[in-house]
Amino acid sequence: MDKKQESLSLWTIIGLIAAVAAVVASVTTAMIIIKKKEKEKEDRELQEYLDYSIQ
């Protein structure tokens, strides 16, 4: 392999690693947002239950 091909393959590997990291970060962010929304819904339902149980 000459220098140009070695450099190209190195940048290809770096690009693939960066792409995988971006996908993982996106999936993680989506999961965190979904969990947060679920927790907010559970908190709201609990608050409604407590409000009605006091009456």
MODELLER restraints for C-alpha pairs under 7 A, 6 or more apart:
rsr = mdl.restraints
at = mdl.atoms
